[in-house]
C-alpha cells in the first residue's frame, strides 16, 4: 500500500473533473460529457490501482 497516494491523487483529479461537469453542463454539454468520461476513467484507474 505504499503507492496508495497515486489512487488518492486520481480520486482528487476525478473530483475536480466532476466539478467541471456540473459547472459546464448548462453552457457546453459536449465538454461536460467529455469531462464526465475523463472522471470515470480516473475513478476506474484509482480502483484498479488499489487492486
mmCIF file as gemmi writes it, N, C-alpha and C atoms, coordinates in Angstrom:
data_model
loop_
_atom_site.group_PDB
_atom_site.id
_atom_site.type_symbol
_atom_site.label_atom_id
_atom_site.label_alt_id
_atom_site.label_comp_id
_atom_site.label_asym_id
_atom_site.label_entity_id
_atom_site.label_seq_id
_atom_site.pdbx_PDB_ins_code
_atom_site.Cartn_x
_atom_site.Cartn_y
_atom_site.Cartn_z
_atom_site.occupancy
_atom_site.B_iso_or_equiv
_atom_site.pdbx_formal_charge
_atom_site.auth_seq_id
_atom_site.auth_asym_id
_atom_site.pdbx_PDB_model_num
ATOM 1 N N . UNK Axp A 1 ? 0.824 -1.194 0 1 0 ? 1 A 1
ATOM 2 C CA . UNK Axp A 1 ? 0 0 0 1 0 ? 1 A 1
ATOM 3 C C . UNK Axp A 1 ? 0.862 1.25 0 1 0 ? 1 A 1
ATOM 4 N N . UNK Axp A 2 ? 2.117 1.124 -0.347 1 0 ? 2 A 1
ATOM 5 C CA . UNK Axp A 2 ? 2.99 2.283 -0.386 1 0 ? 2 A 1
ATOM 6 C C . UNK Axp A 2 ? 2.645 3.238 -1.508 1 0 ? 2 A 1
ATOM 7 N N . UNK Axp A 3 ? 2.012 2.739 -2.545 1 0 ? 3 A 1
ATOM 8 C CA . UNK Axp A 3 ? 1.651 3.587 -3.672 1 0 ? 3 A 1
ATOM 9 C C . UNK Axp A 3 ? 0.181 3.988 -3.654 1 0 ? 3 A 1
ATOM 10 N N . UNK Axp A 4 ? -0.439 3.964 -2.502 1 0 ? 4 A 1
ATOM 11 C CA . UNK Axp A 4 ? -1.851 4.339 -2.403 1 0 ? 4 A 1
ATOM 12 C C . UNK Axp A 4 ? -2.055 5.815 -2.69 1 0 ? 4 A 1
ATOM 13 N N . UNK Axp A 5 ? -1.002 6.615 -2.575 1 0 ? 5 A 1
ATOM 14 C CA . UNK Axp A 5 ? -1.131 8.05 -2.857 1 0 ? 5 A 1
ATOM 15 C C . UNK Axp A 5 ? -1.483 8.296 -4.314 1 0 ? 5 A 1
ATOM 16 N N . UNK Axp A 6 ? -1.113 7.394 -5.197 1 0 ? 6 A 1
ATOM 17 C CA . UNK Axp A 6 ? -1.474 7.538 -6.609 1 0 ? 6 A 1
ATOM 18 C C . UNK Axp A 6 ? -2.983 7.424 -6.772 1 0 ? 6 A 1
ATOM 19 N N . UNK Axp A 7 ? -3.588 6.48 -6.081 1 0 ? 7 A 1
ATOM 20 C CA . UNK Axp A 7 ? -5.041 6.317 -6.135 1 0 ? 7 A 1
ATOM 21 C C . UNK Axp A 7 ? -5.735 7.536 -5.537 1 0 ? 7 A 1
ATOM 22 N N . UNK Axp A 8 ? -5.202 8.07 -4.459 1 0 ? 8 A 1
ATOM 23 C CA . UNK Axp A 8 ? -5.775 9.269 -3.847 1 0 ? 8 A 1
ATOM 24 C C . UNK Axp A 8 ? -5.674 10.443 -4.808 1 0 ? 8 A 1
ATOM 25 N N . UNK Axp A 9 ? -4.56 10.568 -5.487 1 0 ? 9 A 1
ATOM 26 C CA . UNK Axp A 9 ? -4.384 11.635 -6.472 1 0 ? 9 A 1
ATOM 27 C C . UNK Axp A 9 ? -5.369 11.481 -7.628 1 0 ? 9 A 1
ATOM 28 N N . UNK Axp A 10 ? -5.57 10.261 -8.106 1 0 ? 10 A 1
ATOM 29 C CA . UNK Axp A 10 ? -6.537 10.023 -9.176 1 0 ? 10 A 1
ATOM 30 C C . UNK Axp A 10 ? -7.958 10.358 -8.73 1 0 ? 10 A 1
ATOM 31 N N . UNK Axp A 11 ? -8.295 10.034 -7.497 1 0 ? 11 A 1
ATOM 32 C CA . UNK Axp A 11 ? -9.621 10.379 -6.99 1 0 ? 11 A 1
ATOM 33 C C . UNK Axp A 11 ? -9.79 11.885 -6.843 1 0 ? 11 A 1
ATOM 34 N N . UNK Axp A 12 ? -8.725 12.578 -6.475 1 0 ? 12 A 1
ATOM 35 C CA . UNK Axp A 12 ? -8.79 14.041 -6.389 1 0 ? 12 A 1
ATOM 36 C C . UNK Axp A 12 ? -8.999 14.653 -7.77 1 0 ? 12 A 1
ATOM 37 N N . UNK Axp A 13 ? -8.294 14.136 -8.763 1 0 ? 13 A 1
ATOM 38 C CA . UNK Axp A 13 ? -8.472 14.615 -10.141 1 0 ? 13 A 1
ATOM 39 C C . UNK Axp A 13 ? -9.896 14.338 -10.604 1 0 ? 13 A 1
ATOM 40 N N . UNK Axp A 14 ? -10.42 13.174 -10.271 1 0 ? 14 A 1
ATOM 41 C CA . UNK Axp A 14 ? -11.794 12.837 -10.637 1 0 ? 14 A 1
ATOM 42 C C . UNK Axp A 14 ? -12.781 13.807 -9.989 1 0 ? 14 A 1
ATOM 43 N N . UNK Axp A 15 ? -12.525 14.196 -8.769 1 0 ? 15 A 1
ATOM 44 C CA . UNK Axp A 15 ? -13.383 15.157 -8.094 1 0 ? 15 A 1
ATOM 45 C C . UNK Axp A 15 ? -13.393 16.505 -8.802 1 0 ? 15 A 1
ATOM 46 N N . UNK Axp A 16 ? -12.233 16.972 -9.221 1 0 ? 16 A 1
ATOM 47 C CA . UNK Axp A 16 ? -12.166 18.222 -9.97 1 0 ? 16 A 1
ATOM 48 C C . UNK Axp A 16 ? -12.895 18.098 -11.302 1 0 ? 16 A 1
ATOM 49 N N . UNK Axp A 17 ? -12.768 16.957 -11.951 1 0 ? 17 A 1
ATOM 50 C CA . UNK Axp A 17 ? -13.443 16.758 -13.226 1 0 ? 17 A 1
ATOM 51 C C . UNK Axp A 17 ? -14.958 16.717 -13.058 1 0 ? 17 A 1
ATOM 52 N N . UNK Axp A 18 ? -15.435 16.081 -12.002 1 0 ? 18 A 1
ATOM 53 C CA . UNK Axp A 18 ? -16.872 16.049 -11.753 1 0 ? 18 A 1
ATOM 54 C C . UNK Axp A 18 ? -17.381 17.467 -11.469 1 0 ? 18 A 1
ATOM 55 N N . UNK Axp A 19 ? -16.605 18.248 -10.756 1 0 ? 19 A 1
ATOM 56 C CA . UNK Axp A 19 ? -16.971 19.638 -10.55 1 0 ? 19 A 1
ATOM 57 C C . UNK Axp A 19 ? -17.052 20.403 -11.861 1 0 ? 19 A 1
ATOM 58 N N . UNK Axp A 20 ? -16.149 20.09 -12.769 1 0 ? 20 A 1
ATOM 59 C CA . UNK Axp A 20 ? -16.199 20.7 -14.092 1 0 ? 20 A 1
ATOM 60 C C . UNK Axp A 20 ? -17.431 20.296 -14.873 1 0 ? 20 A 1
ATOM 61 N N . UNK Axp A 21 ? -17.864 19.061 -14.695 1 0 ? 21 A 1
ATOM 62 C CA . UNK Axp A 21 ? -19.086 18.604 -15.356 1 0 ? 21 A 1
ATOM 63 C C . UNK Axp A 21 ? -20.267 19.445 -14.89 1 0 ? 21 A 1
ATOM 64 N N . UNK Axp A 22 ? -20.385 19.634 -13.582 1 0 ? 22 A 1
ATOM 65 C CA . UNK Axp A 22 ? -21.506 20.403 -13.046 1 0 ? 22 A 1
ATOM 66 C C . UNK Axp A 22 ? -21.459 21.858 -13.502 1 0 ? 22 A 1
ATOM 67 N N . UNK Axp A 23 ? -20.26 22.423 -13.58 1 0 ? 23 A 1
ATOM 68 C CA . UNK Axp A 23 ? -20.177 23.842 -13.921 1 0 ? 23 A 1
ATOM 69 C C . UNK Axp A 23 ? -20.342 24.098 -15.412 1 0 ? 23 A 1
ATOM 70 N N . UNK Axp A 24 ? -20.04 23.141 -16.265 1 0 ? 24 A 1
ATOM 71 C CA . UNK Axp A 24 ? -20.136 23.369 -17.71 1 0 ? 24 A 1
ATOM 72 C C . UNK Axp A 24 ? -21.39 22.779 -18.344 1 0 ? 24 A 1
ATOM 73 N N . UNK Axp A 25 ? -22.233 22.092 -17.569 1 0 ? 25 A 1
ATOM 74 C CA . UNK Axp A 25 ? -23.369 21.386 -18.146 1 0 ? 25 A 1
ATOM 75 C C . UNK Axp A 25 ? -24.32 22.32 -18.879 1 0 ? 25 A 1
ATOM 76 N N . UNK Axp A 26 ? -24.604 23.502 -18.34 1 0 ? 26 A 1
ATOM 77 C CA . UNK Axp A 26 ? -25.574 24.407 -18.964 1 0 ? 26 A 1
ATOM 78 C C . UNK Axp A 26 ? -25.015 25.059 -20.232 1 0 ? 26 A 1
ATOM 79 N N . UNK Axp A 27 ? -23.723 25.279 -20.282 1 0 ? 27 A 1
ATOM 80 C CA . UNK Axp A 27 ? -23.13 26.009 -21.406 1 0 ? 27 A 1
ATOM 81 C C . UNK Axp A 27 ? -22.657 25.098 -22.533 1 0 ? 27 A 1
ATOM 82 N N . UNK Axp A 28 ? -22.039 23.988 -22.179 1 0 ? 28 A 1
ATOM 83 C CA . UNK Axp A 28 ? -21.441 23.13 -23.195 1 0 ? 28 A 1
ATOM 84 C C . UNK Axp A 28 ? -21.612 21.671 -22.785 1 0 ? 28 A 1
ATOM 85 N N . UNK Axp A 29 ? -22.658 21.067 -23.295 1 0 ? 29 A 1
ATOM 86 C CA . UNK Axp A 29 ? -22.945 19.681 -22.91 1 0 ? 29 A 1
ATOM 87 C C . UNK Axp A 29 ? -21.888 18.706 -23.447 1 0 ? 29 A 1
ATOM 88 N N . UNK Axp A 30 ? -21.338 18.998 -24.609 1 0 ? 30 A 1
ATOM 89 C CA . UNK Axp A 30 ? -20.313 18.121 -25.167 1 0 ? 30 A 1
ATOM 90 C C . UNK Axp A 30 ? -19.068 18.094 -24.302 1 0 ? 30 A 1
ATOM 91 N N . UNK Axp A 31 ? -18.629 19.269 -23.852 1 0 ? 31 A 1
ATOM 92 C CA . UNK Axp A 31 ? -17.472 19.328 -22.966 1 0 ? 31 A 1
ATOM 93 C C . UNK Axp A 31 ? -17.778 18.659 -21.631 1 0 ? 31 A 1
ATOM 94 N N . UNK Axp A 32 ? -18.993 18.831 -21.131 1 0 ? 32 A 1
ATOM 95 C CA . UNK Axp A 32 ? -19.378 18.206 -19.87 1 0 ? 32 A 1
ATOM 96 C C . UNK Axp A 32 ? -19.338 16.683 -19.982 1 0 ? 32 A 1
ATOM 97 N N . UNK Axp A 33 ? -19.786 16.16 -21.105 1 0 ? 33 A 1
ATOM 98 C CA . UNK Axp A 33 ? -19.742 14.704 -21.305 1 0 ? 33 A 1
ATOM 99 C C . UNK Axp A 33 ? -18.291 14.223 -21.37 1 0 ? 33 A 1
ATOM 100 N N . UNK Axp A 34 ? -17.445 14.982 -22.058 1 0 ? 34 A 1
ATOM 101 C CA . UNK Axp A 34 ? -16.03 14.604 -22.147 1 0 ? 34 A 1
ATOM 102 C C . UNK Axp A 34 ? -15.376 14.626 -20.765 1 0 ? 34 A 1
ATOM 103 N N . UNK Axp A 35 ? -15.702 15.629 -19.953 1 0 ? 35 A 1
ATOM 104 C CA . UNK Axp A 35 ? -15.165 15.689 -18.598 1 0 ? 35 A 1
ATOM 105 C C . UNK Axp A 35 ? -15.694 14.532 -17.753 1 0 ? 35 A 1
ATOM 106 N N . UNK Axp A 36 ? -16.947 14.166 -17.968 1 0 ? 36 A 1
ATOM 107 C CA . UNK Axp A 36 ? -17.518 13.035 -17.245 1 0 ? 36 A 1
ATOM 108 C C . UNK Axp A 36 ? -16.826 11.725 -17.586 1 0 ? 36 A 1
ATOM 109 N N . UNK Axp A 37 ? -16.522 11.554 -18.857 1 0 ? 37 A 1
ATOM 110 C CA . UNK Axp A 37 ? -15.801 10.345 -19.28 1 0 ? 37 A 1
ATOM 111 C C . UNK Axp A 37 ? -14.409 10.318 -18.664 1 0 ? 37 A 1
ATOM 112 N N . UNK Axp A 38 ? -13.744 11.474 -18.661 1 0 ? 38 A 1
ATOM 113 C CA . UNK Axp A 38 ? -12.411 11.544 -18.049 1 0 ? 38 A 1
ATOM 114 C C . UNK Axp A 38 ? -12.485 11.262 -16.554 1 0 ? 38 A 1
ATOM 115 N N . UNK Axp A 39 ? -13.526 11.754 -15.886 1 0 ? 39 A 1
ATOM 116 C CA . UNK Axp A 39 ? -13.694 11.477 -14.457 1 0 ? 39 A 1
ATOM 117 C C . UNK Axp A 39 ? -13.924 9.989 -14.223 1 0 ? 39 A 1
ATOM 118 N N . UNK Axp A 40 ? -14.726 9.37 -15.068 1 0 ? 40 A 1
ATOM 119 C CA . UNK Axp A 40 ? -14.955 7.932 -14.949 1 0 ? 40 A 1
ATOM 120 C C . UNK Axp A 40 ? -13.679 7.132 -15.129 1 0 ? 40 A 1
ATOM 121 N N . UNK Axp A 41 ? -12.86 7.546 -16.07 1 0 ? 41 A 1
ATOM 122 C CA . UNK Axp A 41 ? -11.58 6.864 -16.283 1 0 ? 41 A 1
ATOM 123 C C . UNK Axp A 41 ? -10.648 7.043 -15.089 1 0 ? 41 A 1
ATOM 124 N N . UNK Axp A 42 ? -10.649 8.24 -14.505 1 0 ? 42 A 1
ATOM 125 C CA . UNK Axp A 42 ? -9.807 8.477 -13.331 1 0 ? 42 A 1
ATOM 126 C C . UNK Axp A 42 ? -10.265 7.628 -12.151 1 0 ? 42 A 1
ATOM 127 N N . UNK Axp A 43 ? -11.569 7.512 -11.962 1 0 ? 43 A 1
ATOM 128 C CA . UNK Axp A 43 ? -12.086 6.681 -10.866 1 0 ? 43 A 1
ATOM 129 C C . UNK Axp A 43 ? -11.753 5.212 -11.113 1 0 ? 43 A 1
ATOM 130 N N . UNK Axp A 44 ? -11.946 4.767 -12.357 1 0 ? 44 A 1
ATOM 131 C CA . UNK Axp A 44 ? -11.611 3.374 -12.69 1 0 ? 44 A 1
ATOM 132 C C . UNK Axp A 44 ? -10.111 3.107 -12.489 1 0 ? 44 A 1
ATOM 133 N N . UNK Axp A 45 ? -9.291 4.07 -12.871 1 0 ? 45 A 1
ATOM 134 C CA . UNK Axp A 45 ? -7.851 3.91 -12.675 1 0 ? 45 A 1
ATOM 135 C C . UNK Axp A 45 ? -7.48 3.826 -11.208 1 0 ? 45 A 1
ATOM 136 N N . UNK Axp A 46 ? -8.145 4.627 -10.374 1 0 ? 46 A 1
ATOM 137 C CA . UNK Axp A 46 ? -7.869 4.582 -8.934 1 0 ? 46 A 1
ATOM 138 C C . UNK Axp A 46 ? -8.282 3.244 -8.341 1 0 ? 46 A 1
ATOM 139 N N . UNK Axp A 47 ? -9.439 2.757 -8.747 1 0 ? 47 A 1
ATOM 140 C CA . UNK Axp A 47 ? -9.912 1.462 -8.233 1 0 ? 47 A 1
ATOM 141 C C . UNK Axp A 47 ? -8.975 0.342 -8.669 1 0 ? 47 A 1
ATOM 142 N N . UNK Axp A 48 ? -8.591 0.362 -9.929 1 0 ? 48 A 1
ATOM 143 C CA . UNK Axp A 48 ? -7.69 -0.678 -10.419 1 0 ? 48 A 1
ATOM 144 C C . UNK Axp A 48 ? -6.302 -0.573 -9.794 1 0 ? 48 A 1
ATOM 145 N N . UNK Axp A 49 ? -5.886 0.639 -9.489 1 0 ? 49 A 1
ATOM 146 C CA . UNK Axp A 49 ? -4.561 0.833 -8.873 1 0 ? 49 A 1
ATOM 147 C C . UNK Axp A 49 ? -4.509 0.192 -7.485 1 0 ? 49 A 1
ATOM 148 N N . UNK Axp A 50 ? -5.634 0.25 -6.763 1 0 ? 50 A 1
ATOM 149 C CA . UNK Axp A 50 ? -5.668 -0.295 -5.41 1 0 ? 50 A 1
ATOM 150 C C . UNK Axp A 50 ? -5.81 -1.816 -5.373 1 0 ? 50 A 1
ATOM 151 N N . UNK Axp A 51 ? -6.13 -2.445 -6.496 1 0 ? 51 A 1
ATOM 152 C CA . UNK Axp A 51 ? -6.293 -3.901 -6.515 1 0 ? 51 A 1
ATOM 153 C C . UNK Axp A 51 ? -4.99 -4.604 -6.409 1 0 ? 51 A 1
